[in-house]
Amino acid sequence: MGHAVIKLMNGEEIVAEVIIEDNDTIKLCEPVQIHRVITPGGYEMIKCSHWLLFSNKPEILLEKKHILLMVNDINEKVLTHYDYFIKHSKNKGLQHHGDFIERAEQIYKEQQLQRQEMIEDGDMEQADLNLEEYMRNASNTTIH
C-alpha cells in the first residue's frame, strides 16, 4: 500500500509502511518515530528512533481511533532517510556514529569560544567575518 506519515492523538509522529488498512485498524511495518530537535545554533534537526523499542516484531496493528492525521504523499527525501534508518538500524550500523546532537553542541561551543577569543583580542572584524561565513554555509544536515 505504500508509506505514510502518521500523527497520533498523543502528539507522536511516525513514518511506516502501511500493509493493510480497514475501517477500524491499520497494520504498519517498521514504524519509526520522528523527533524534532533544535540545535544550539537554532536549526531544526530530525532524529529517528524505533517507535516500539522493545518489540521483536516489525509489524503492529494500530487502532484508527488513535490517529489524528495520516498522509500518504511523502517527500522522496523522507522515504530515503527512512529506508536508510531501517537498513542501518537492523545492522546496528548507526551505533558507531555516536550521539550527533552532542557532537553538534561541541562544535557550536568550540566556535563560540573561538569567536569570544577573537573579540577579546580586539579582532572584532575577523569575528564578524567568521560569523557571516558560518551563517552562509550553515545547512540542515540531518542524519538518520
Buried (B, 14 or more C-beta within 10 A) or exposed (E): EEBBBBBBEEEBBBBBBBBEBEEEEBBBBBBBBBEEEEBBBEBEBBBBEBBEEEEEEBBBEBEEEEBEEBEEEBEEEBBEBBBBBBEBBEEEEBEEEEEBBEEBBEEBEEBEEEBEEBEEEEBEEBBEEBEEEEEEEEEEEBBB
